[in-house]
């Protein structure tokens, strides 16, 4: 019965190495993200409200 066992090669033991020490060069503070989202929302509201009237559409 011992001869029916399947053994995996020693190099593929399921070990995966992840690098936790990676730091991005671009970092944003949470406040900057909130302000950016608010600015984008205001621009979209203005475009929906006045965008069609600028080119003569109803």
mmJSON file of the N, C-alpha and C atoms, coordinates in Angstrom:
{"data_MODEL":{"atom_site":{
"group_PDB":["ATOM","ATOM","ATOM","ATOM","ATOM","ATOM","ATOM","ATOM","ATOM","ATOM","ATOM","ATOM","ATOM","ATOM","ATOM","ATOM","ATOM","ATOM","ATOM","ATOM","ATOM","ATOM","ATOM","ATOM","ATOM","ATOM","ATOM","ATOM","ATOM","ATOM","ATOM","ATOM","ATOM","ATOM","ATOM","ATOM","ATOM","ATOM","ATOM","ATOM","ATOM","ATOM","ATOM","ATOM","ATOM","ATOM","ATOM","ATOM","ATOM","ATOM","ATOM","ATOM","ATOM","ATOM","ATOM","ATOM","ATOM","ATOM","ATOM","ATOM","ATOM","ATOM","ATOM","ATOM","ATOM","ATOM","ATOM","ATOM","ATOM","ATOM","ATOM","ATOM","ATOM","ATOM","ATOM","ATOM","ATOM","ATOM","ATOM","ATOM","ATOM","ATOM","ATOM","ATOM","ATOM","ATOM","ATOM","ATOM","ATOM","ATOM","ATOM","ATOM","ATOM","ATOM","ATOM","ATOM","ATOM","ATOM","ATOM","ATOM","ATOM","ATOM","ATOM","ATOM","ATOM","ATOM","ATOM","ATOM","ATOM","ATOM","ATOM","ATOM","ATOM","ATOM","ATOM","ATOM","ATOM","ATOM","ATOM","ATOM","ATOM","ATOM","ATOM","ATOM","ATOM","ATOM","ATOM","ATOM","ATOM","ATOM","ATOM","ATOM","ATOM","ATOM","ATOM","ATOM","ATOM","ATOM","ATOM","ATOM","ATOM","ATOM","ATOM","ATOM","ATOM","ATOM","ATOM","ATOM","ATOM","ATOM","ATOM","ATOM","ATOM","ATOM","ATOM","ATOM","ATOM","ATOM","ATOM","ATOM","ATOM","ATOM","ATOM","ATOM","ATOM","ATOM","ATOM","ATOM","ATOM","ATOM","ATOM","ATOM","ATOM","ATOM"],
"id":[1,2,3,4,5,6,7,8,9,10,11,12,13,14,15,16,17,18,19,20,21,22,23,24,25,26,27,28,29,30,31,32,33,34,35,36,37,38,39,40,41,42,43,44,45,46,47,48,49,50,51,52,53,54,55,56,57,58,59,60,61,62,63,64,65,66,67,68,69,70,71,72,73,74,75,76,77,78,79,80,81,82,83,84,85,86,87,88,89,90,91,92,93,94,95,96,97,98,99,100,101,102,103,104,105,106,107,108,109,110,111,112,113,114,115,116,117,118,119,120,121,122,123,124,125,126,127,128,129,130,131,132,133,134,135,136,137,138,139,140,141,142,143,144,145,146,147,148,149,150,151,152,153,154,155,156,157,158,159,160,161,162,163,164,165,166,167,168,169,170,171,172,173,174],
"type_symbol":["N","C","C","N","C","C","N","C","C","N","C","C","N","C","C","N","C","C","N","C","C","N","C","C","N","C","C","N","C","C","N","C","C","N","C","C","N","C","C","N","C","C","N","C","C","N","C","C","N","C","C","N","C","C","N","C","C","N","C","C","N","C","C","N","C","C","N","C","C","N","C","C","N","C","C","N","C","C","N","C","C","N","C","C","N","C","C","N","C","C","N","C","C","N","C","C","N","C","C","N","C","C","N","C","C","N","C","C","N","C","C","N","C","C","N","C","C","N","C","C","N","C","C","N","C","C","N","C","C","N","C","C","N","C","C","N","C","C","N","C","C","N","C","C","N","C","C","N","C","C","N","C","C","N","C","C","N","C","C","N","C","C","N","C","C","N","C","C","N","C","C","N","C","C"],
"label_atom_id":["N","CA","C","N","CA","C","N","CA","C","N","CA","C","N","CA","C","N","CA","C","N","CA","C","N","CA","C","N","CA","C","N","CA","C","N","CA","C","N","CA","C","N","CA","C","N","CA","C","N","CA","C","N","CA","C","N","CA","C","N","CA","C","N","CA","C","N","CA","C","N","CA","C","N","CA","C","N","CA","C","N","CA","C","N","CA","C","N","CA","C","N","CA","C","N","CA","C","N","CA","C","N","CA","C","N","CA","C","N","CA","C","N","CA","C","N","CA","C","N","CA","C","N","CA","C","N","CA","C","N","CA","C","N","CA","C","N","CA","C","N","CA","C","N","CA","C","N","CA","C","N","CA","C","N","CA","C","N","CA","C","N","CA","C","N","CA","C","N","CA","C","N","CA","C","N","CA","C","N","CA","C","N","CA","C","N","CA","C","N","CA","C","N","CA","C","N","CA","C","N","CA","C"],
"label_alt_id":[null,null,null,null,null,null,null,null,null,null,null,null,null,null,null,null,null,null,null,null,null,null,null,null,null,null,null,null,null,null,null,null,null,null,null,null,null,null,null,null,null,null,null,null,null,null,null,null,null,null,null,null,null,null,null,null,null,null,null,null,null,null,null,null,null,null,null,null,null,null,null,null,null,null,null,null,null,null,null,null,null,null,null,null,null,null,null,null,null,null,null,null,null,null,null,null,null,null,null,null,null,null,null,null,null,null,null,null,null,null,null,null,null,null,null,null,null,null,null,null,null,null,null,null,null,null,null,null,null,null,null,null,null,null,null,null,null,null,null,null,null,null,null,null,null,null,null,null,null,null,null,null,null,null,null,null,null,null,null,null,null,null,null,null,null,null,null,null,null,null,null,null,null,null],
"label_comp_id":["UNK","UNK","UNK","UNK","UNK","UNK","UNK","UNK","UNK","UNK","UNK","UNK","UNK","UNK","UNK","UNK","UNK","UNK","UNK","UNK","UNK","UNK","UNK","UNK","UNK","UNK","UNK","UNK","UNK","UNK","UNK","UNK","UNK","UNK","UNK","UNK","UNK","UNK","UNK","UNK","UNK","UNK","UNK","UNK","UNK","UNK","UNK","UNK","UNK","UNK","UNK","UNK","UNK","UNK","UNK","UNK","UNK","UNK","UNK","UNK","UNK","UNK","UNK","UNK","UNK","UNK","UNK","UNK","UNK","UNK","UNK","UNK","UNK","UNK","UNK","UNK","UNK","UNK","UNK","UNK","UNK","UNK","UNK","UNK","UNK","UNK","UNK","UNK","UNK","UNK","UNK","UNK","UNK","UNK","UNK","UNK","UNK","UNK","UNK","UNK","UNK","UNK","UNK","UNK","UNK","UNK","UNK","UNK","UNK","UNK","UNK","UNK","UNK","UNK","UNK","UNK","UNK","UNK","UNK","UNK","UNK","UNK","UNK","UNK","UNK","UNK","UNK","UNK","UNK","UNK","UNK","UNK","UNK","UNK","UNK","UNK","UNK","UNK","UNK","UNK","UNK","UNK","UNK","UNK","UNK","UNK","UNK","UNK","UNK","UNK","UNK","UNK","UNK","UNK","UNK","UNK","UNK","UNK","UNK","UNK","UNK","UNK","UNK","UNK","UNK","UNK","UNK","UNK","UNK","UNK","UNK","UNK","UNK","UNK"],
"label_asym_id":["A","A","A","A","A","A","A","A","A","A","A","A","A","A","A","A","A","A","A","A","A","A","A","A","A","A","A","A","A","A","A","A","A","A","A","A","A","A","A","A","A","A","A","A","A","A","A","A","A","A","A","A","A","A","A","A","A","A","A","A","A","A","A","A","A","A","A","A","A","A","A","A","A","A","A","A","A","A","A","A","A","A","A","A","A","A","A","A","A","A","A","A","A","A","A","A","A","A","A","A","A","A","A","A","A","A","A","A","A","A","A","A","A","A","A","A","A","A","A","A","A","A","A","A","A","A","A","A","A","A","A","A","A","A","A","A","A","A","A","A","A","A","A","A","A","A","A","A","A","A","A","A","A","A","A","A","A","A","A","A","A","A","A","A","A","A","A","A","A","A","A","A","A","A"],
"label_entity_id":["1","1","1","1","1","1","1","1","1","1","1","1","1","1","1","1","1","1","1","1","1","1","1","1","1","1","1","1","1","1","1","1","1","1","1","1","1","1","1","1","1","1","1","1","1","1","1","1","1","1","1","1","1","1","1","1","1","1","1","1","1","1","1","1","1","1","1","1","1","1","1","1","1","1","1","1","1","1","1","1","1","1","1","1","1","1","1","1","1","1","1","1","1","1","1","1","1","1","1","1","1","1","1","1","1","1","1","1","1","1","1","1","1","1","1","1","1","1","1","1","1","1","1","1","1","1","1","1","1","1","1","1","1","1","1","1","1","1","1","1","1","1","1","1","1","1","1","1","1","1","1","1","1","1","1","1","1","1","1","1","1","1","1","1","1","1","1","1","1","1","1","1","1","1"],
"label_seq_id":[1,1,1,2,2,2,3,3,3,4,4,4,5,5,5,6,6,6,7,7,7,8,8,8,9,9,9,10,10,10,11,11,11,12,12,12,13,13,13,14,14,14,15,15,15,16,16,16,17,17,17,18,18,18,19,19,19,20,20,20,21,21,21,22,22,22,23,23,23,24,24,24,25,25,25,26,26,26,27,27,27,28,28,28,29,29,29,30,30,30,31,31,31,32,32,32,33,33,33,34,34,34,35,35,35,36,36,36,37,37,37,38,38,38,39,39,39,40,40,40,41,41,41,42,42,42,43,43,43,44,44,44,45,45,45,46,46,46,47,47,47,48,48,48,49,49,49,50,50,50,51,51,51,52,52,52,53,53,53,54,54,54,55,55,55,56,56,56,57,57,57,58,58,58],
"pdbx_PDB_ins_code":[null,null,null,null,null,null,null,null,null,null,null,null,null,null,null,null,null,null,null,null,null,null,null,null,null,null,null,null,null,null,null,null,null,null,null,null,null,null,null,null,null,null,null,null,null,null,null,null,null,null,null,null,null,null,null,null,null,null,null,null,null,null,null,null,null,null,null,null,null,null,null,null,null,null,null,null,null,null,null,null,null,null,null,null,null,null,null,null,null,null,null,null,null,null,null,null,null,null,null,null,null,null,null,null,null,null,null,null,null,null,null,null,null,null,null,null,null,null,null,null,null,null,null,null,null,null,null,null,null,null,null,null,null,null,null,null,null,null,null,null,null,null,null,null,null,null,null,null,null,null,null,null,null,null,null,null,null,null,null,null,null,null,null,null,null,null,null,null,null,null,null,null,null,null],
"Cartn_x":[0.801,0.0,0.841,2.012,2.862,3.362,3.364,3.851,2.831,1.576,0.532,0.518,1.351,1.375,1.963,1.419,1.938,2.69,3.933,4.713,4.99,4.936,5.199,6.687,7.188,8.584,8.813,9.998,10.267,10.208,10.342,10.319,8.927,7.906,6.534,5.716,6.189,5.505,4.374,3.952,2.867,3.324,4.605,5.115,5.189,4.529,4.542,5.078,5.992,6.59,6.023,5.408,4.87,5.763,5.972,6.822,5.954,6.01,5.228,5.922,7.148,7.925,7.799,6.847,6.684,5.97,6.535,5.923,5.802,4.615,4.388,5.046,5.483,6.083,5.016,3.799,2.688,1.803,1.662,0.824,-0.131,-1.401,-2.424,-2.962,-3.284,-3.959,-5.453,-6.178,-7.623,-8.382,-7.943,-8.611,-8.498,-7.366,-7.189,-8.131,-8.364,-9.261,-10.696,-11.099,-12.46,-12.65,-11.688,-11.789,-11.831,-11.004,-11.0,-12.357,-12.972,-14.29,-15.356,-15.297,-16.268,-16.111,-14.882,-14.634,-15.156,-14.923,-15.42,-16.947,-17.579,-19.047,-19.579,-18.937,-19.39,-19.24,-18.155,-17.96,-19.028,-19.342,-20.367,-21.747,-22.056,-23.353,-23.444,-22.362,-22.368,-22.489,-21.829,-21.937,-23.338,-23.98,-25.348,-26.313,-26.088,-27.01,-26.83,-25.606,-25.358,-24.687,-24.313,-23.579,-24.375,-25.625,-26.45,-26.772,-26.908,-27.285,-26.115,-24.906,-23.747,-23.619,-24.148,-24.03,-25.371,-26.359,-27.656,-28.636,-28.37,-29.329,-30.315,-31.533,-32.543,-32.24],
"Cartn_y":[-1.196,0.0,1.257,1.203,2.378,2.797,1.901,2.227,3.04,3.092,3.838,5.319,5.735,7.153,8.01,9.186,10.156,11.212,11.418,12.434,13.592,14.786,15.993,16.304,16.931,17.366,18.343,18.373,19.19,20.688,21.083,22.497,23.076,22.247,22.726,22.371,22.734,22.379,23.306,24.186,25.104,26.354,26.603,27.785,28.944,30.015,31.206,32.347,33.084,34.188,35.51,36.252,37.569,38.611,39.71,40.77,41.792,41.797,42.733,44.073,44.185,45.401,46.384,46.173,47.067,48.341,49.476,50.773,51.547,52.077,52.844,54.212,54.74,56.076,57.161,56.816,57.769,57.421,58.351,58.116,59.298,58.988,59.996,59.892,61.043,61.064,60.879,60.325,60.122,61.419,62.508,63.795,64.257,63.99,64.368,63.584,62.329,61.506,62.006,62.376,62.888,64.194,65.091,66.369,66.137,65.221,64.916,64.381,63.497,62.96,64.045,64.956,66.058,66.96,67.25,68.096,67.413,66.117,65.393,65.389,65.206,65.239,66.614,67.675,69.027,69.278,68.843,69.019,68.254,67.033,66.263,66.891,67.424,68.094,69.315,70.094,71.265,70.868,69.806,69.363,68.862,68.148,67.704,68.878,69.879,71.018,71.974,72.295,73.341,72.835,71.601,71.091,71.1,70.722,70.682,72.067,73.062,74.406,75.148,74.683,75.363,75.146,74.026,73.752,73.867,74.42,74.676,73.532,72.517,71.429,71.778,71.263,71.58,70.958],
"Cartn_z":[0.0,0.0,0.0,0.566,0.642,-0.728,-1.682,-3.015,-3.799,-3.367,-4.064,-3.702,-2.768,-2.364,-3.462,-3.61,-4.574,-3.793,-4.144,-3.442,-4.383,-3.826,-4.615,-4.561,-5.593,-5.555,-4.4,-3.868,-2.693,-2.993,-4.234,-4.579,-4.701,-4.757,-4.942,-3.705,-2.556,-1.326,-0.955,-1.838,-1.545,-0.819,-0.771,-0.091,-1.078,-0.731,-1.565,-0.724,-1.269,-0.515,-1.016,-0.127,-0.446,0.223,-0.475,0.056,0.775,2.091,2.89,3.054,2.644,2.848,1.696,0.784,-0.359,0.079,-0.264,0.023,-1.281,-1.534,-2.747,-2.627,-3.757,-3.76,-3.691,-4.088,-4.057,-2.873,-1.931,-0.766,-0.598,-0.346,-0.155,1.259,1.824,3.123,2.886,3.861,3.675,3.408,4.018,3.789,2.348,1.717,0.312,-0.594,-0.283,-1.086,-0.957,0.252,0.472,-0.295,-0.234,-0.952,-2.451,-2.955,-4.385,-4.834,-4.035,-4.378,-4.399,-3.446,-3.401,-4.617,-5.005,-6.181,-7.443,-7.58,-8.757,-8.778,-7.62,-7.573,-7.96,-7.479,-7.842,-9.333,-9.916,-11.358,-12.134,-11.702,-12.405,-12.264,-11.091,-10.898,-11.807,-11.871,-12.756,-14.222,-14.629,-16.021,-16.346,-15.416,-15.664,-15.696,-14.868,-14.782,-15.955,-16.32,-17.311,-18.569,-18.652,-19.807,-21.09,-21.028,-22.238,-22.756,-21.899,-22.351,-22.983,-22.761,-23.325,-24.832,-25.332,-26.767,-27.469,-26.818,-27.435,-27.352,-26.547,-26.393,-25.294,-25.385,-24.357,-23.02],
"occupancy":[1.0,1.0,1.0,1.0,1.0,1.0,1.0,1.0,1.0,1.0,1.0,1.0,1.0,1.0,1.0,1.0,1.0,1.0,1.0,1.0,1.0,1.0,1.0,1.0,1.0,1.0,1.0,1.0,1.0,1.0,1.0,1.0,1.0,1.0,1.0,1.0,1.0,1.0,1.0,1.0,1.0,1.0,1.0,1.0,1.0,1.0,1.0,1.0,1.0,1.0,1.0,1.0,1.0,1.0,1.0,1.0,1.0,1.0,1.0,1.0,1.0,1.0,1.0,1.0,1.0,1.0,1.0,1.0,1.0,1.0,1.0,1.0,1.0,1.0,1.0,1.0,1.0,1.0,1.0,1.0,1.0,1.0,1.0,1.0,1.0,1.0,1.0,1.0,1.0,1.0,1.0,1.0,1.0,1.0,1.0,1.0,1.0,1.0,1.0,1.0,1.0,1.0,1.0,1.0,1.0,1.0,1.0,1.0,1.0,1.0,1.0,1.0,1.0,1.0,1.0,1.0,1.0,1.0,1.0,1.0,1.0,1.0,1.0,1.0,1.0,1.0,1.0,1.0,1.0,1.0,1.0,1.0,1.0,1.0,1.0,1.0,1.0,1.0,1.0,1.0,1.0,1.0,1.0,1.0,1.0,1.0,1.0,1.0,1.0,1.0,1.0,1.0,1.0,1.0,1.0,1.0,1.0,1.0,1.0,1.0,1.0,1.0,1.0,1.0,1.0,1.0,1.0,1.0,1.0,1.0,1.0,1.0,1.0,1.0],
"B_iso_or_equiv":[0.0,0.0,0.0,0.0,0.0,0.0,0.0,0.0,0.0,0.0,0.0,0.0,0.0,0.0,0.0,0.0,0.0,0.0,0.0,0.0,0.0,0.0,0.0,0.0,0.0,0.0,0.0,0.0,0.0,0.0,0.0,0.0,0.0,0.0,0.0,0.0,0.0,0.0,0.0,0.0,0.0,0.0,0.0,0.0,0.0,0.0,0.0,0.0,0.0,0.0,0.0,0.0,0.0,0.0,0.0,0.0,0.0,0.0,0.0,0.0,0.0,0.0,0.0,0.0,0.0,0.0,0.0,0.0,0.0,0.0,0.0,0.0,0.0,0.0,0.0,0.0,0.0,0.0,0.0,0.0,0.0,0.0,0.0,0.0,0.0,0.0,0.0,0.0,0.0,0.0,0.0,0.0,0.0,0.0,0.0,0.0,0.0,0.0,0.0,0.0,0.0,0.0,0.0,0.0,0.0,0.0,0.0,0.0,0.0,0.0,0.0,0.0,0.0,0.0,0.0,0.0,0.0,0.0,0.0,0.0,0.0,0.0,0.0,0.0,0.0,0.0,0.0,0.0,0.0,0.0,0.0,0.0,0.0,0.0,0.0,0.0,0.0,0.0,0.0,0.0,0.0,0.0,0.0,0.0,0.0,0.0,0.0,0.0,0.0,0.0,0.0,0.0,0.0,0.0,0.0,0.0,0.0,0.0,0.0,0.0,0.0,0.0,0.0,0.0,0.0,0.0,0.0,0.0,0.0,0.0,0.0,0.0,0.0,0.0],
"pdbx_formal_charge":[null,null,null,null,null,null,null,null,null,null,null,null,null,null,null,null,null,null,null,null,null,null,null,null,null,null,null,null,null,null,null,null,null,null,null,null,null,null,null,null,null,null,null,null,null,null,null,null,null,null,null,null,null,null,null,null,null,null,null,null,null,null,null,null,null,null,null,null,null,null,null,null,null,null,null,null,null,null,null,null,null,null,null,null,null,null,null,null,null,null,null,null,null,null,null,null,null,null,null,null,null,null,null,null,null,null,null,null,null,null,null,null,null,null,null,null,null,null,null,null,null,null,null,null,null,null,null,null,null,null,null,null,null,null,null,null,null,null,null,null,null,null,null,null,null,null,null,null,null,null,null,null,null,null,null,null,null,null,null,null,null,null,null,null,null,null,null,null,null,null,null,null,null,null],
"auth_seq_id":[1,1,1,2,2,2,3,3,3,4,4,4,5,5,5,6,6,6,7,7,7,8,8,8,9,9,9,10,10,10,11,11,11,12,12,12,13,13,13,14,14,14,15,15,15,16,16,16,17,17,17,18,18,18,19,19,19,20,20,20,21,21,21,22,22,22,23,23,23,24,24,24,25,25,25,26,26,26,27,27,27,28,28,28,29,29,29,30,30,30,31,31,31,32,32,32,33,33,33,34,34,34,35,35,35,36,36,36,37,37,37,38,38,38,39,39,39,40,40,40,41,41,41,42,42,42,43,43,43,44,44,44,45,45,45,46,46,46,47,47,47,48,48,48,49,49,49,50,50,50,51,51,51,52,52,52,53,53,53,54,54,54,55,55,55,56,56,56,57,57,57,58,58,58],
"auth_comp_id":["UNK","UNK","UNK","UNK","UNK","UNK","UNK","UNK","UNK","UNK","UNK","UNK","UNK","UNK","UNK","UNK","UNK","UNK","UNK","UNK","UNK","UNK","UNK","UNK","UNK","UNK","UNK","UNK","UNK","UNK","UNK","UNK","UNK","UNK","UNK","UNK","UNK","UNK","UNK","UNK","UNK","UNK","UNK","UNK","UNK","UNK","UNK","UNK","UNK","UNK","UNK","UNK","UNK","UNK","UNK","UNK","UNK","UNK","UNK","UNK","UNK","UNK","UNK","UNK","UNK","UNK","UNK","UNK","UNK","UNK","UNK","UNK","UNK","UNK","UNK","UNK","UNK","UNK","UNK","UNK","UNK","UNK","UNK","UNK","UNK","UNK","UNK","UNK","UNK","UNK","UNK","UNK","UNK","UNK","UNK","UNK","UNK","UNK","UNK","UNK","UNK","UNK","UNK","UNK","UNK","UNK","UNK","UNK","UNK","UNK","UNK","UNK","UNK","UNK","UNK","UNK","UNK","UNK","UNK","UNK","UNK","UNK","UNK","UNK","UNK","UNK","UNK","UNK","UNK","UNK","UNK","UNK","UNK","UNK","UNK","UNK","UNK","UNK","UNK","UNK","UNK","UNK","UNK","UNK","UNK","UNK","UNK","UNK","UNK","UNK","UNK","UNK","UNK","UNK","UNK","UNK","UNK","UNK","UNK","UNK","UNK","UNK","UNK","UNK","UNK","UNK","UNK","UNK","UNK","UNK","UNK","UNK","UNK","UNK"],
"auth_asym_id":["A","A","A","A","A","A","A","A","A","A","A","A","A","A","A","A","A","A","A","A","A","A","A","A","A","A","A","A","A","A","A","A","A","A","A","A","A","A","A","A","A","A","A","A","A","A","A","A","A","A","A","A","A","A","A","A","A","A","A","A","A","A","A","A","A","A","A","A","A","A","A","A","A","A","A","A","A","A","A","A","A","A","A","A","A","A","A","A","A","A","A","A","A","A","A","A","A","A","A","A","A","A","A","A","A","A","A","A","A","A","A","A","A","A","A","A","A","A","A","A","A","A","A","A","A","A","A","A","A","A","A","A","A","A","A","A","A","A","A","A","A","A","A","A","A","A","A","A","A","A","A","A","A","A","A","A","A","A","A","A","A","A","A","A","A","A","A","A","A","A","A","A","A","A"],
"auth_atom_id":["N","CA","C","N","CA","C","N","CA","C","N","CA","C","N","CA","C","N","CA","C","N","CA","C","N","CA","C","N","CA","C","N","CA","C","N","CA","C","N","CA","C","N","CA","C","N","CA","C","N","CA","C","N","CA","C","N","CA","C","N","CA","C","N","CA","C","N","CA","C","N","CA","C","N","CA","C","N","CA","C","N","CA","C","N","CA","C","N","CA","C","N","CA","C","N","CA","C","N","CA","C","N","CA","C","N","CA","C","N","CA","C","N","CA","C","N","CA","C","N","CA","C","N","CA","C","N","CA","C","N","CA","C","N","CA","C","N","CA","C","N","CA","C","N","CA","C","N","CA","C","N","CA","C","N","CA","C","N","CA","C","N","CA","C","N","CA","C","N","CA","C","N","CA","C","N","CA","C","N","CA","C","N","CA","C","N","CA","C","N","CA","C","N","CA","C","N","CA","C","N","CA","C"],
"pdbx_PDB_model_num":[1,1,1,1,1,1,1,1,1,1,1,1,1,1,1,1,1,1,1,1,1,1,1,1,1,1,1,1,1,1,1,1,1,1,1,1,1,1,1,1,1,1,1,1,1,1,1,1,1,1,1,1,1,1,1,1,1,1,1,1,1,1,1,1,1,1,1,1,1,1,1,1,1,1,1,1,1,1,1,1,1,1,1,1,1,1,1,1,1,1,1,1,1,1,1,1,1,1,1,1,1,1,1,1,1,1,1,1,1,1,1,1,1,1,1,1,1,1,1,1,1,1,1,1,1,1,1,1,1,1,1,1,1,1,1,1,1,1,1,1,1,1,1,1,1,1,1,1,1,1,1,1,1,1,1,1,1,1,1,1,1,1,1,1,1,1,1,1,1,1,1,1,1,1]
}}}
